[in-house]
Structure formats: C-alpha cells, structure tokens
Amino acid sequence: MSEQSPATESTPIPTPPATKPSRTKRLFDLYNPKQSGVFWSVIAAICTLAVLLFLLSVYWGFEPDAFDVNAVAEQRAQAHNEKVVTGYVTTSTLIEVANTLLDKPGGYLSNDMTPPGVLMDNIPNWEFGVLQQVRDFTKALRNDISRSQTLGGENESLAKAEPQFNVDSTAWMIPAAEKEYAKGIKYLEVYLKTLSDPSKQDAQFFSRADNLNDWLKTVSRRLGGLSQQLSASVGQERLNTDLAGDAEAKRSTAQDSALTAKTSWMEIDDVFYETRGTAWALLHLLRAIEVDFKDVLAKKNAEVSLQQIIRELEATQRTVWSPMILNGSDFGLFANHSLVMAAYISRANAGLIELRDLLQRG
C-alpha cells in the first residue's frame, strides 16, 4: 500500500513593489481619451477662449470711421425738432465725437479691467487723444465761445459739462470714467437744445475771430508737443531755446544748454495712436468750424488755409498696413511711422500758426 504524501501548505506569492509609472506611460495616458478626457477638454476650452478673445481684440482694435458733420447735425436737428443756428454744427460735432468714445465697438476701453480690453493699448491711446480734444474744446466753449465778453456770465450747462470730461480716463469704479463722460454729453445736449430755441437767450455761440483764435492756440500747443515726441523716436540733440527772445528772462532751476530728447521704444506706438486720435477729433471739429465760422474765415480770406490744415489731418488717418508701428532710423533700411506722422502733424501745426496770424490781422 502506497504511502500518502503529506499535504503541502500553499505559500503566498510575493507581490512586486509598486513602481512609479514611466514617463512614456504618463504621456500615453495623456493621449488616452479614457484616461484624460477632462484634461484635453479643458485645454480645448482654453485654446478656444484664447482664439475668441484674440478675434474680439482685432475687431475692437479698428478705429472708427470719419463722419459727415453736416449730415449728423441735420439728422440730430430733425430727430429733436431743433433749428440749425450758428454753433449748432460745431456743438453737434463735439457731442458726436464724445459719443464715439463710448459707442464704438467694444465701448470705452481705457479703463477695462478684463481681457481683451486690459491687454490692448492702441485704442486706449487713441481714445486719450480724442478725449484731450473734447476736453479742450468744451473748455473753450465754456470760457470763451459761449460768452460775449470777459465779464459775460457762463452757461450753466457748459459749467457742469466741463468737469465731467476731466475725470481720470482710467477710472473704472466710483466713479467710472464712461459714466461721467456720458453725464457731460447730456449737459452738452441740454446746451445745444437751448441754443437752438429762438425763445431762449441764455445759451449763445459767438462766432468771432478772437474766440476761434484762443482755441486754435491750445490746439497748436497740443500738436507741437505730439510732433516733438514723434520726432524724438530716433533721438535728437537740440539746443535749449526756452529763454530765447528775452534777454532778461529767467527760469526756476538751471538747465543744460543742450538737451537730448528720445521717446522710449516702448512708448512709440502709444504716442503714435494718441496722435491718430487727436487728429481724428480735430479733423471733425475743424470741418464744423468751417461751417459755423464761415463768415469770419471769409472776411479774413482764410478758408483755403483751414482747408489745407484739414487736408494734412486727413493724411494722418490713412490705413496702417504694418502689423506693428515700426521705429527704423531716420535714413535707415526700415520705415519709421512716427517720423511720417510727425511730418503731417508739423505741417498741420504750421498751417494753424498761419491761420491764427490771419485771424489776428485787422
């Protein structure tokens, strides 16, 4: 009889220690839809959002087209049953220029705190150039054009309108810049309504040579400053002529006899688009001036001079085909858009100086 072999006890098989997945395995898991569907869905959503924001920024980045100042004034007069009187076209143009800041694609972008507006700088600088002209002309309208003489009382609506446009252009909360500017526009509309009402005499627009000359002096200084910044894109050495013309003139602190002016390369496009906005607003205001100051200009034989200034400003609004503002040297291989813009602005400023001289003659 055979002997039975004793039952052998089953011994557990040891499990190998857990090892870290290889890099190849991890990459495979990322490309495995079952393992990483959520991950790639998030990536796709982020990429889609980025593309949409980019396309939106491109759309918002287009500068508004020019408008016909006479047509806009006629449409406003018909819509509000108002009469087109002296100063109506100019005031209507000022209102339309200010409205464009708020109503263009994307609205007012200078105080945006979210993308894509917060990432854009060309249009915000364009807006600042327009805003400067709105501020300057509203001030001239309040202090000079709406007053008969130095002792004449100021218009109440204009006195309320001017401070509204002086709110910081980047203010986004308490107060929000665009809300304050909208209030300023409302006050201008009240002034315009009163101006066009023959039964009311507390709102006036005096089309006089001295009034126009005072505003043009401010415009000339603005253009001179912008032209200097644009020309300094390549850097320039200039002699200090601050005290020229007066042997007894003094300054508060000593300055070098020669100065080096150079606009930082990071600010070149900012100055360029601020100038574009300034020229765009001036272009419309001067076209309106041509209507409301027609008799004054004719008396001084200055119509052609004003038209030449307008023509120079129109040239500043040509399409910029380059994807970026180039800053080549003055006679270098690449273009310098700032110097081209400076040429147009300088000629327009020279025309303004000549126009002011004509207006001052008896």
PAFI-720996 format. One record per residue (C-alpha): x, y, z; residue in one letter. Coordinates in Angstrom, 1 decimal. Example, Ala and Ser with C-alpha at 12.3 -4.5 7.8 and 13.67 -1.06 7.14 Angstrom:
<rs>
<r X="12.3" Y="-4.5" Z="7.8" aa="A"/>
<r X="13.7" Y="-1.1" Z="7.1" aa="S"/>
</rs>
This chain:
<rs>
<r X="0.0" Y="0.0" Z="0.0" aa="M"/>
<r X="1.5" Y="3.2" Z="-1.1" aa="S"/>
<r X="2.1" Y="5.9" Z="1.4" aa="E"/>
<r X="0.2" Y="9.2" Z="1.0" aa="Q"/>
<r X="2.3" Y="12.2" Z="0.6" aa="S"/>
<r X="1.6" Y="14.8" Z="3.2" aa="P"/>
<r X="-0.5" Y="17.8" Z="2.0" aa="A"/>
<r X="1.7" Y="20.7" Z="1.2" aa="T"/>
<r X="0.7" Y="24.1" Z="2.5" aa="E"/>
<r X="0.2" Y="26.8" Z="-0.2" aa="S"/>
<r X="2.7" Y="29.6" Z="0.1" aa="T"/>
<r X="1.6" Y="33.1" Z="-0.9" aa="P"/>
<r X="3.3" Y="34.6" Z="-3.9" aa="I"/>
<r X="5.0" Y="37.8" Z="-3.0" aa="P"/>
<r X="3.8" Y="40.9" Z="-4.9" aa="T"/>
<r X="6.4" Y="43.1" Z="-6.5" aa="P"/>
<r X="6.8" Y="46.6" Z="-5.0" aa="P"/>
<r X="4.8" Y="49.4" Z="-6.7" aa="A"/>
<r X="6.9" Y="51.3" Z="-9.2" aa="T"/>
<r X="6.5" Y="54.8" Z="-10.5" aa="K"/>
<r X="4.9" Y="54.9" Z="-14.0" aa="P"/>
<r X="7.4" Y="55.6" Z="-16.6" aa="S"/>
<r X="7.4" Y="58.9" Z="-18.5" aa="R"/>
<r X="6.3" Y="57.1" Z="-21.6" aa="T"/>
<r X="3.4" Y="55.6" Z="-19.7" aa="K"/>
<r X="2.3" Y="59.0" Z="-18.4" aa="R"/>
<r X="2.4" Y="60.6" Z="-21.8" aa="L"/>
<r X="0.4" Y="57.7" Z="-23.2" aa="F"/>
<r X="-2.2" Y="58.3" Z="-20.5" aa="D"/>
<r X="-2.5" Y="61.9" Z="-21.6" aa="L"/>
<r X="-3.3" Y="60.9" Z="-25.1" aa="Y"/>
<r X="-5.7" Y="58.2" Z="-24.0" aa="N"/>
<r X="-9.2" Y="59.6" Z="-24.1" aa="P"/>
<r X="-10.4" Y="57.3" Z="-21.5" aa="K"/>
<r X="-7.7" Y="58.4" Z="-19.1" aa="Q"/>
<r X="-7.5" Y="62.2" Z="-19.9" aa="S"/>
<r X="-10.8" Y="63.3" Z="-21.5" aa="G"/>
<r X="-11.3" Y="66.0" Z="-18.9" aa="V"/>
<r X="-7.7" Y="67.3" Z="-19.3" aa="F"/>
<r X="-8.0" Y="67.7" Z="-23.0" aa="W"/>
<r X="-11.4" Y="69.2" Z="-22.8" aa="S"/>
<r X="-10.0" Y="71.9" Z="-20.5" aa="V"/>
<r X="-7.1" Y="72.5" Z="-22.9" aa="I"/>
<r X="-9.5" Y="72.8" Z="-25.9" aa="A"/>
<r X="-11.7" Y="75.2" Z="-24.0" aa="A"/>
<r X="-8.8" Y="77.4" Z="-23.1" aa="I"/>
<r X="-7.5" Y="77.5" Z="-26.7" aa="C"/>
<r X="-11.0" Y="78.3" Z="-28.0" aa="T"/>
<r X="-11.4" Y="81.1" Z="-25.5" aa="L"/>
<r X="-7.9" Y="82.5" Z="-26.4" aa="A"/>
<r X="-8.8" Y="82.5" Z="-30.1" aa="V"/>
<r X="-12.1" Y="84.2" Z="-29.5" aa="L"/>
<r X="-10.5" Y="86.9" Z="-27.3" aa="L"/>
<r X="-7.9" Y="87.5" Z="-30.0" aa="F"/>
<r X="-10.5" Y="87.9" Z="-32.7" aa="L"/>
<r X="-12.5" Y="90.2" Z="-30.4" aa="L"/>
<r X="-9.5" Y="92.3" Z="-29.8" aa="S"/>
<r X="-8.9" Y="92.6" Z="-33.5" aa="V"/>
<r X="-12.5" Y="93.7" Z="-34.0" aa="Y"/>
<r X="-12.3" Y="96.2" Z="-31.2" aa="W"/>
<r X="-8.9" Y="97.5" Z="-32.5" aa="G"/>
<r X="-10.4" Y="99.0" Z="-35.6" aa="F"/>
<r X="-10.5" Y="102.8" Z="-35.4" aa="E"/>
<r X="-13.9" Y="104.5" Z="-36.0" aa="P"/>
<r X="-14.6" Y="105.9" Z="-39.5" aa="D"/>
<r X="-15.0" Y="109.6" Z="-40.1" aa="A"/>
<r X="-18.5" Y="111.0" Z="-40.3" aa="F"/>
<r X="-20.1" Y="113.9" Z="-42.2" aa="D"/>
<r X="-20.5" Y="116.8" Z="-39.7" aa="V"/>
<r X="-23.3" Y="118.4" Z="-41.7" aa="N"/>
<r X="-25.3" Y="115.2" Z="-42.1" aa="A"/>
<r X="-25.0" Y="114.4" Z="-38.4" aa="V"/>
<r X="-26.2" Y="117.9" Z="-37.4" aa="A"/>
<r X="-29.1" Y="117.7" Z="-39.9" aa="E"/>
<r X="-30.2" Y="114.3" Z="-38.6" aa="Q"/>
<r X="-30.0" Y="115.5" Z="-34.9" aa="R"/>
<r X="-32.0" Y="118.6" Z="-35.7" aa="A"/>
<r X="-34.7" Y="116.6" Z="-37.4" aa="Q"/>
<r X="-34.8" Y="114.0" Z="-34.7" aa="A"/>
<r X="-35.2" Y="116.5" Z="-31.9" aa="H"/>
<r X="-37.2" Y="119.1" Z="-33.9" aa="N"/>
<r X="-34.5" Y="121.7" Z="-33.4" aa="E"/>
<r X="-33.3" Y="124.6" Z="-35.6" aa="K"/>
<r X="-29.8" Y="124.7" Z="-37.0" aa="V"/>
<r X="-28.4" Y="128.0" Z="-35.8" aa="V"/>
<r X="-24.9" Y="129.4" Z="-35.5" aa="T"/>
<r X="-22.9" Y="127.0" Z="-33.5" aa="G"/>
<r X="-25.3" Y="124.1" Z="-33.9" aa="Y"/>
<r X="-23.0" Y="122.1" Z="-36.3" aa="V"/>
<r X="-19.9" Y="122.6" Z="-34.1" aa="T"/>
<r X="-21.7" Y="121.6" Z="-30.8" aa="T"/>
<r X="-23.4" Y="118.7" Z="-32.5" aa="S"/>
<r X="-20.0" Y="117.5" Z="-33.8" aa="T"/>
<r X="-18.5" Y="117.8" Z="-30.3" aa="L"/>
<r X="-21.3" Y="115.6" Z="-29.0" aa="I"/>
<r X="-20.9" Y="113.0" Z="-31.7" aa="E"/>
<r X="-17.1" Y="112.9" Z="-31.2" aa="V"/>
<r X="-17.6" Y="112.3" Z="-27.5" aa="A"/>
<r X="-20.3" Y="109.7" Z="-28.1" aa="N"/>
<r X="-18.0" Y="107.8" Z="-30.4" aa="T"/>
<r X="-15.7" Y="107.2" Z="-27.4" aa="L"/>
<r X="-18.5" Y="105.3" Z="-25.7" aa="L"/>
<r X="-20.4" Y="103.7" Z="-28.5" aa="D"/>
<r X="-17.7" Y="102.4" Z="-30.8" aa="K"/>
<r X="-17.1" Y="98.6" Z="-31.0" aa="P"/>
<r X="-16.0" Y="97.5" Z="-27.5" aa="G"/>
<r X="-17.2" Y="100.7" Z="-26.0" aa="G"/>
<r X="-14.7" Y="102.7" Z="-23.8" aa="Y"/>
<r X="-11.6" Y="100.6" Z="-23.3" aa="L"/>
<r X="-9.2" Y="102.8" Z="-21.4" aa="S"/>
<r X="-10.4" Y="101.6" Z="-18.0" aa="N"/>
<r X="-11.2" Y="98.0" Z="-18.9" aa="D"/>
<r X="-10.0" Y="95.5" Z="-16.2" aa="M"/>
<r X="-10.8" Y="92.3" Z="-18.1" aa="T"/>
<r X="-9.5" Y="90.8" Z="-21.3" aa="P"/>
<r X="-9.2" Y="91.5" Z="-24.1" aa="P"/>
<r X="-9.6" Y="95.2" Z="-23.2" aa="G"/>
<r X="-7.0" Y="95.2" Z="-20.4" aa="V"/>
<r X="-4.4" Y="93.7" Z="-22.9" aa="L"/>
<r X="-5.0" Y="96.4" Z="-25.6" aa="M"/>
<r X="-3.1" Y="99.7" Z="-25.7" aa="D"/>
<r X="-3.5" Y="101.1" Z="-29.2" aa="N"/>
<r X="-7.2" Y="102.0" Z="-29.0" aa="I"/>
<r X="-6.9" Y="103.3" Z="-25.4" aa="P"/>
<r X="-4.2" Y="105.7" Z="-26.5" aa="N"/>
<r X="-6.4" Y="106.7" Z="-29.5" aa="W"/>
<r X="-9.2" Y="107.3" Z="-27.0" aa="E"/>
<r X="-7.0" Y="109.6" Z="-24.9" aa="F"/>
<r X="-6.1" Y="111.7" Z="-27.9" aa="G"/>
<r X="-9.8" Y="112.1" Z="-28.7" aa="V"/>
<r X="-10.6" Y="112.9" Z="-25.1" aa="L"/>
<r X="-8.0" Y="115.6" Z="-24.9" aa="Q"/>
<r X="-9.7" Y="117.4" Z="-27.8" aa="Q"/>
<r X="-13.1" Y="117.0" Z="-26.2" aa="V"/>
<r X="-11.8" Y="118.5" Z="-23.0" aa="R"/>
<r X="-10.0" Y="121.4" Z="-24.8" aa="D"/>
<r X="-13.0" Y="122.4" Z="-26.9" aa="F"/>
<r X="-15.5" Y="122.0" Z="-24.1" aa="T"/>
<r X="-13.3" Y="124.3" Z="-22.0" aa="K"/>
<r X="-13.1" Y="126.9" Z="-24.9" aa="A"/>
<r X="-16.8" Y="126.6" Z="-25.4" aa="L"/>
<r X="-17.5" Y="127.3" Z="-21.7" aa="R"/>
<r X="-14.9" Y="130.1" Z="-21.2" aa="N"/>
<r X="-14.8" Y="131.9" Z="-24.5" aa="D"/>
<r X="-17.1" Y="130.9" Z="-27.3" aa="I"/>
<r X="-20.4" Y="131.0" Z="-25.3" aa="S"/>
<r X="-19.5" Y="134.3" Z="-23.6" aa="R"/>
<r X="-19.9" Y="137.7" Z="-25.2" aa="S"/>
<r X="-17.1" Y="139.4" Z="-23.3" aa="Q"/>
<r X="-14.8" Y="138.8" Z="-20.4" aa="T"/>
<r X="-17.5" Y="139.8" Z="-17.9" aa="L"/>
<r X="-20.2" Y="137.8" Z="-19.5" aa="G"/>
<r X="-21.9" Y="135.1" Z="-17.4" aa="G"/>
<r X="-21.1" Y="131.5" Z="-18.2" aa="E"/>
<r X="-23.7" Y="129.0" Z="-19.4" aa="N"/>
<r X="-24.9" Y="126.7" Z="-16.6" aa="E"/>
<r X="-25.0" Y="123.5" Z="-18.7" aa="S"/>
<r X="-21.4" Y="124.1" Z="-20.0" aa="L"/>
<r X="-20.2" Y="124.8" Z="-16.5" aa="A"/>
<r X="-21.5" Y="121.3" Z="-15.5" aa="K"/>
<r X="-20.3" Y="119.6" Z="-18.6" aa="A"/>
<r X="-16.6" Y="120.5" Z="-18.5" aa="E"/>
<r X="-15.7" Y="118.9" Z="-15.1" aa="P"/>
<r X="-17.3" Y="115.6" Z="-16.2" aa="Q"/>
<r X="-14.8" Y="115.2" Z="-19.0" aa="F"/>
<r X="-11.9" Y="115.9" Z="-16.7" aa="N"/>
<r X="-12.4" Y="112.6" Z="-14.8" aa="V"/>
<r X="-9.3" Y="110.3" Z="-15.0" aa="D"/>
<r X="-9.5" Y="108.4" Z="-18.2" aa="S"/>
<r X="-8.5" Y="105.2" Z="-16.5" aa="T"/>
<r X="-11.0" Y="105.4" Z="-13.6" aa="A"/>
<r X="-13.1" Y="102.2" Z="-13.6" aa="W"/>
<r X="-15.0" Y="102.4" Z="-10.3" aa="M"/>
<r X="-16.5" Y="105.1" Z="-8.2" aa="I"/>
<r X="-16.6" Y="107.0" Z="-10.5" aa="P"/>
<r X="-16.4" Y="105.1" Z="-13.8" aa="A"/>
<r X="-15.0" Y="107.3" Z="-16.5" aa="A"/>
<r X="-17.5" Y="106.4" Z="-19.1" aa="E"/>
<r X="-20.5" Y="107.2" Z="-16.8" aa="K"/>
<r X="-19.0" Y="110.6" Z="-16.0" aa="E"/>
<r X="-18.4" Y="111.3" Z="-19.7" aa="Y"/>
<r X="-22.0" Y="110.3" Z="-20.5" aa="A"/>
<r X="-23.2" Y="112.9" Z="-18.0" aa="K"/>
<r X="-21.0" Y="115.5" Z="-19.7" aa="G"/>
<r X="-22.6" Y="114.6" Z="-23.0" aa="I"/>
<r X="-26.1" Y="115.1" Z="-21.5" aa="K"/>
<r X="-25.2" Y="118.6" Z="-20.4" aa="Y"/>
<r X="-23.9" Y="119.4" Z="-23.9" aa="L"/>
<r X="-27.2" Y="118.2" Z="-25.3" aa="E"/>
<r X="-29.0" Y="120.5" Z="-22.9" aa="V"/>
<r X="-26.9" Y="123.4" Z="-24.1" aa="Y"/>
<r X="-27.5" Y="122.5" Z="-27.7" aa="L"/>
<r X="-31.2" Y="122.3" Z="-27.2" aa="K"/>
<r X="-31.3" Y="125.7" Z="-25.5" aa="T"/>
<r X="-29.0" Y="127.1" Z="-28.2" aa="L"/>
<r X="-31.4" Y="126.1" Z="-31.0" aa="S"/>
<r X="-34.5" Y="127.5" Z="-29.2" aa="D"/>
<r X="-35.3" Y="131.1" Z="-30.5" aa="P"/>
<r X="-37.4" Y="131.8" Z="-27.5" aa="S"/>
<r X="-34.4" Y="131.4" Z="-25.1" aa="K"/>
<r X="-31.4" Y="133.7" Z="-24.9" aa="Q"/>
<r X="-29.3" Y="132.2" Z="-22.1" aa="D"/>
<r X="-27.3" Y="130.0" Z="-24.4" aa="A"/>
<r X="-25.2" Y="131.6" Z="-27.1" aa="Q"/>
<r X="-22.4" Y="130.7" Z="-29.5" aa="F"/>
<r X="-20.4" Y="133.7" Z="-30.6" aa="F"/>
<r X="-18.7" Y="133.2" Z="-33.9" aa="S"/>
<r X="-15.8" Y="135.6" Z="-33.5" aa="R"/>
<r X="-12.2" Y="135.6" Z="-34.7" aa="A"/>
<r X="-10.8" Y="136.1" Z="-31.2" aa="D"/>
<r X="-12.8" Y="133.1" Z="-29.8" aa="N"/>
<r X="-11.6" Y="130.9" Z="-32.6" aa="L"/>
<r X="-8.0" Y="132.1" Z="-32.2" aa="N"/>
<r X="-7.9" Y="131.3" Z="-28.5" aa="D"/>
<r X="-8.9" Y="127.7" Z="-29.1" aa="W"/>
<r X="-6.5" Y="127.3" Z="-32.1" aa="L"/>
<r X="-3.7" Y="128.4" Z="-29.8" aa="K"/>
<r X="-4.4" Y="125.5" Z="-27.5" aa="T"/>
<r X="-4.7" Y="123.1" Z="-30.5" aa="V"/>
<r X="-1.3" Y="124.3" Z="-31.8" aa="S"/>
<r X="0.4" Y="123.6" Z="-28.4" aa="R"/>
<r X="-1.1" Y="120.1" Z="-28.4" aa="R"/>
<r X="0.1" Y="119.3" Z="-31.9" aa="L"/>
<r X="3.5" Y="120.8" Z="-31.2" aa="G"/>
<r X="4.0" Y="118.6" Z="-28.2" aa="G"/>
<r X="2.9" Y="115.5" Z="-30.1" aa="L"/>
<r X="5.2" Y="116.4" Z="-33.1" aa="S"/>
<r X="8.1" Y="116.7" Z="-30.7" aa="Q"/>
<r X="7.5" Y="113.3" Z="-29.2" aa="Q"/>
<r X="7.1" Y="111.6" Z="-32.6" aa="L"/>
<r X="10.3" Y="113.2" Z="-33.9" aa="S"/>
<r X="12.2" Y="112.0" Z="-30.9" aa="A"/>
<r X="11.6" Y="108.4" Z="-31.8" aa="S"/>
<r X="15.1" Y="108.3" Z="-33.3" aa="V"/>
<r X="16.6" Y="110.6" Z="-30.6" aa="G"/>
<r X="17.8" Y="114.1" Z="-31.3" aa="Q"/>
<r X="20.1" Y="116.6" Z="-29.8" aa="E"/>
<r X="18.6" Y="120.1" Z="-29.6" aa="R"/>
<r X="19.7" Y="123.4" Z="-28.1" aa="L"/>
<r X="17.8" Y="124.8" Z="-25.2" aa="N"/>
<r X="15.8" Y="127.7" Z="-26.6" aa="T"/>
<r X="13.4" Y="128.1" Z="-23.6" aa="D"/>
<r X="14.5" Y="131.7" Z="-22.9" aa="L"/>
<r X="15.1" Y="132.8" Z="-26.5" aa="A"/>
<r X="13.7" Y="136.2" Z="-27.4" aa="G"/>
<r X="14.0" Y="137.8" Z="-23.9" aa="D"/>
<r X="17.5" Y="138.7" Z="-22.6" aa="A"/>
<r X="16.1" Y="139.2" Z="-19.1" aa="E"/>
<r X="14.0" Y="136.0" Z="-18.9" aa="A"/>
<r X="14.8" Y="133.6" Z="-16.1" aa="K"/>
<r X="13.9" Y="130.0" Z="-15.1" aa="R"/>
<r X="13.3" Y="128.4" Z="-11.8" aa="S"/>
<r X="16.2" Y="125.9" Z="-12.0" aa="T"/>
<r X="19.3" Y="125.7" Z="-14.1" aa="A"/>
<r X="19.2" Y="123.5" Z="-17.3" aa="Q"/>
<r X="21.8" Y="122.3" Z="-19.7" aa="D"/>
<r X="22.4" Y="124.3" Z="-22.8" aa="S"/>
<r X="21.9" Y="121.2" Z="-25.0" aa="A"/>
<r X="19.2" Y="118.6" Z="-24.4" aa="L"/>
<r X="18.8" Y="115.0" Z="-25.6" aa="T"/>
<r X="15.2" Y="114.1" Z="-26.5" aa="A"/>
<r X="14.3" Y="110.5" Z="-27.2" aa="K"/>
<r X="11.0" Y="108.7" Z="-26.9" aa="T"/>
<r X="11.3" Y="105.3" Z="-25.4" aa="S"/>
<r X="10.7" Y="102.4" Z="-27.9" aa="W"/>
<r X="8.0" Y="101.1" Z="-25.6" aa="M"/>
<r X="6.1" Y="104.3" Z="-25.9" aa="E"/>
<r X="6.4" Y="104.9" Z="-29.7" aa="I"/>
<r X="3.2" Y="103.2" Z="-30.6" aa="D"/>
<r X="1.4" Y="104.9" Z="-27.6" aa="D"/>
<r X="2.3" Y="108.3" Z="-28.9" aa="V"/>
<r X="1.5" Y="107.3" Z="-32.5" aa="F"/>
<r X="-2.1" Y="106.2" Z="-31.7" aa="Y"/>
<r X="-2.6" Y="109.2" Z="-29.3" aa="E"/>
<r X="-1.7" Y="111.4" Z="-32.3" aa="T"/>
<r X="-4.1" Y="109.5" Z="-34.5" aa="R"/>
<r X="-6.9" Y="110.0" Z="-32.1" aa="G"/>
<r X="-6.1" Y="113.7" Z="-31.7" aa="T"/>
<r X="-6.0" Y="114.2" Z="-35.5" aa="A"/>
<r X="-9.3" Y="112.3" Z="-35.9" aa="W"/>
<r X="-11.1" Y="114.5" Z="-33.4" aa="A"/>
<r X="-9.6" Y="117.7" Z="-34.8" aa="L"/>
<r X="-10.5" Y="116.8" Z="-38.3" aa="L"/>
<r X="-14.2" Y="116.8" Z="-37.4" aa="H"/>
<r X="-14.1" Y="119.9" Z="-35.2" aa="L"/>
<r X="-12.3" Y="121.9" Z="-37.9" aa="L"/>
<r X="-14.8" Y="120.8" Z="-40.5" aa="R"/>
<r X="-17.6" Y="122.1" Z="-38.2" aa="A"/>
<r X="-15.6" Y="125.3" Z="-37.6" aa="I"/>
<r X="-15.6" Y="125.8" Z="-41.3" aa="E"/>
<r X="-19.4" Y="125.9" Z="-41.3" aa="V"/>
<r X="-20.1" Y="128.0" Z="-38.2" aa="D"/>
<r X="-17.2" Y="130.4" Z="-38.6" aa="F"/>
<r X="-17.7" Y="130.7" Z="-42.4" aa="K"/>
<r X="-18.2" Y="134.5" Z="-42.4" aa="D"/>
<r X="-15.2" Y="135.1" Z="-40.1" aa="V"/>
<r X="-13.0" Y="133.0" Z="-42.3" aa="L"/>
<r X="-14.3" Y="134.6" Z="-45.5" aa="A"/>
<r X="-13.6" Y="138.1" Z="-44.1" aa="K"/>
<r X="-10.0" Y="137.1" Z="-43.3" aa="K"/>
<r X="-9.7" Y="135.2" Z="-46.6" aa="N"/>
<r X="-8.6" Y="132.2" Z="-44.5" aa="A"/>
<r X="-10.9" Y="129.5" Z="-45.9" aa="E"/>
<r X="-8.1" Y="127.9" Z="-48.0" aa="V"/>
<r X="-5.7" Y="127.9" Z="-45.1" aa="S"/>
<r X="-8.2" Y="126.0" Z="-43.0" aa="L"/>
<r X="-8.8" Y="123.5" Z="-45.8" aa="Q"/>
<r X="-5.1" Y="122.9" Z="-46.1" aa="Q"/>
<r X="-4.9" Y="122.1" Z="-42.4" aa="I"/>
<r X="-7.8" Y="119.7" Z="-42.8" aa="I"/>
<r X="-6.1" Y="118.0" Z="-45.7" aa="R"/>
<r X="-3.0" Y="117.4" Z="-43.7" aa="E"/>
<r X="-5.0" Y="115.9" Z="-40.9" aa="L"/>
<r X="-6.8" Y="113.6" Z="-43.3" aa="E"/>
<r X="-3.5" Y="112.2" Z="-44.3" aa="A"/>
<r X="-2.9" Y="111.1" Z="-40.8" aa="T"/>
<r X="-5.9" Y="108.8" Z="-41.0" aa="Q"/>
<r X="-4.6" Y="106.6" Z="-43.8" aa="R"/>
<r X="-4.6" Y="102.9" Z="-43.2" aa="T"/>
<r X="-1.5" Y="101.5" Z="-41.3" aa="V"/>
<r X="-0.8" Y="98.3" Z="-43.2" aa="W"/>
<r X="2.1" Y="97.2" Z="-40.9" aa="S"/>
<r X="1.0" Y="94.8" Z="-38.1" aa="P"/>
<r X="3.1" Y="97.0" Z="-35.7" aa="M"/>
<r X="4.4" Y="100.6" Z="-35.6" aa="I"/>
<r X="8.0" Y="100.4" Z="-37.0" aa="L"/>
<r X="10.7" Y="102.6" Z="-35.5" aa="N"/>
<r X="13.5" Y="102.5" Z="-38.0" aa="G"/>
<r X="16.3" Y="105.0" Z="-38.1" aa="S"/>
<r X="15.8" Y="108.3" Z="-39.9" aa="D"/>
<r X="17.5" Y="107.2" Z="-43.1" aa="F"/>
<r X="17.7" Y="103.5" Z="-42.3" aa="G"/>
<r X="16.5" Y="100.4" Z="-44.0" aa="L"/>
<r X="13.2" Y="100.1" Z="-42.3" aa="F"/>
<r X="10.3" Y="102.6" Z="-42.2" aa="A"/>
<r X="9.7" Y="104.9" Z="-39.2" aa="N"/>
<r X="6.0" Y="105.5" Z="-38.9" aa="H"/>
<r X="6.5" Y="108.1" Z="-36.2" aa="S"/>
<r X="8.5" Y="110.4" Z="-38.4" aa="L"/>
<r X="5.9" Y="110.1" Z="-41.2" aa="V"/>
<r X="3.2" Y="111.1" Z="-38.7" aa="M"/>
<r X="5.3" Y="113.9" Z="-37.3" aa="A"/>
<r X="5.7" Y="115.3" Z="-40.8" aa="A"/>
<r X="1.9" Y="115.6" Z="-41.3" aa="Y"/>
<r X="1.3" Y="117.0" Z="-37.8" aa="I"/>
<r X="4.1" Y="119.5" Z="-38.2" aa="S"/>
<r X="2.6" Y="120.8" Z="-41.5" aa="R"/>
<r X="-0.8" Y="121.0" Z="-39.9" aa="A"/>
<r X="0.6" Y="122.9" Z="-37.0" aa="N"/>
<r X="2.4" Y="125.3" Z="-39.3" aa="A"/>
<r X="-0.9" Y="125.9" Z="-41.0" aa="G"/>
<r X="-2.6" Y="126.6" Z="-37.7" aa="L"/>
<r X="0.1" Y="129.2" Z="-36.9" aa="I"/>
<r X="-0.6" Y="130.9" Z="-40.3" aa="E"/>
<r X="-4.3" Y="130.7" Z="-39.7" aa="L"/>
<r X="-4.0" Y="132.4" Z="-36.3" aa="R"/>
<r X="-1.9" Y="135.1" Z="-37.9" aa="D"/>
<r X="-4.6" Y="135.8" Z="-40.4" aa="L"/>
<r X="-7.3" Y="135.9" Z="-37.7" aa="L"/>
<r X="-5.3" Y="138.4" Z="-35.7" aa="Q"/>
<r X="-5.0" Y="140.9" Z="-38.6" aa="R"/>
<r X="-7.3" Y="143.8" Z="-38.7" aa="G"/>
</rs>
